[in-house]
Amino acid sequence: MTAIASRSQLRMVYLRYALFTVPLVLLLGIVSSRLADSGYGNPWFAALVKPAAMPPGWLFPLAWTLLYVLLGLALALILHARGARGRVLAVGLFVLQLLLNYAWSPLFFAMHEVRAALVVLVAMLVTAAATTILFARIRKAAALLMLPYLAWLLFALWLNFQIMALNPDAERLVPAAASADIIL
């Protein structure tokens, strides 16, 4: 036997990485979303004028769950590539774009900073694209796992821009307070 580890042993090492990275990426995404009160249940967001191409509310948690799983798997592939040139930089950029990702929901939904959220999305897209390029140099499969995320970020960037254009005073928008009055 000339190999240090068998293929099944190497798969198990990848699986151990994935069992850590996938739940971690997903959990942090859920925490960011919950802390920001993101989504259609947010009264401020509900009061905004939305673009005609705005997807239904149920699609966002489904899409983000899938995207976070793919991101966790991509990260596990890169972590598994010990000794690969550029691995540390690739992981560092991945973490940076993920931190930007987690910052977007509180910035947009909780702080109502639509313009700042757009800037964060641009930075996120640039760092995610750079991460994907670095991932491709290490593991092509990891880069392929990043492609749906990049596509979604482009769509999110367009949505954020459209919301900003349709709601020039979004930062100052205060939704109408709910009333307990009974109208007969």
C-alpha positions, -999 to +999 in steps of 0.1 A: +000+000+000+016+032-012-011+057-004-012+075+030-050+074+031-076+055+012-103+072-009-129+063+017-108+078+045-104+110+025-142+111+019-147+108+056-124+137+063-144+158+038-176+147+055-163+157+089-155+192+075-189+194+059-206+183+091-191+214+107-192+240+079-227+234+066-245+238+099-223+267+110-229+287+078-266+279+079-270+287+116-252+320+114-274+329+084-305+321+104-293+341+133-286+371+111-320+369+095-338+365+129-319+394+145-328+416+116-365+406+115-360+400+078-386+392+053-422+399+045-432+399+082-412+430+088-436+460+089-411+484+074-404+460+045-441+454+040-447+491+036-421+494+008-430+495-028-415+464-044-405+458-080-429+437-101-404+409-103-402+405-065-404+368-057-430+355-032-419+355+005-417+317+008-389+316-018-363+336+002-359+312+032-359+282+008-333+299-015-310+310+013-311+276+030-300+259-002-274+286-009-260+284+027-257+246+023-238+250-010-215+275+006-208+252+035-200+224+011-177+246-009-159+257+022-155+221+033-139+212+000-114+240+004-106+232+040-101+196+029-075+206+003-047+209+029-014+221+014-031+237-016-015+270-028-038+300-020-060+280+004-055+305+033-063+335+011-093+317-004-107+309+031-100+344+042-120+359+013-148+334+019-151+345+055-150+382+045-178+377+019-198+357+044-195+384+071-207+409+045-236+385+038-245+383+074-243+421+078-267+428+049-299+417+066-295+438+098-284+467+077-314+465+053-342+452+075-333+464+110-315+497+103-335+505+071-302+515+054-311+506+018-283+525+001-256+512+025-271+477+020-266+481-017-229+491-012-225+460+010-241+438-017-216+452-043-187+444-019-202+410-012-205+402-050-169+413-056-155+393-028-176+363-036-165+364-072-128+367-061-134+338-037-149+317-065-119+323-087-095+313-059-117+283-052-115+272-089-077+272-086-079+248-057-110+227-063-132+232-094-162+216-076-160+243-049-162+270-075-191+253-091-209+252-058-204+290-055-221+298-089-258+297-077-248+321-049-232+345-074-263+344-095-286+350-065-263+379-054-268+395-088-305+392-085-304+405-049-284+435-061-310+442-087-338+439-062-320+461-037-314+488-064-350+486-075-363+490-040-340+520-035-353+535-067-390+529-059-386+541-023-363+572-023-373+579+013-371+543+025-347+551+054-373+575+068-404+554+061-423+545+092-451+519+087-485+528+100-490+516+136-515+489+140-548+500+156-568+482+182-599+503+174-629+484+164-647+500+135-684+492+133 
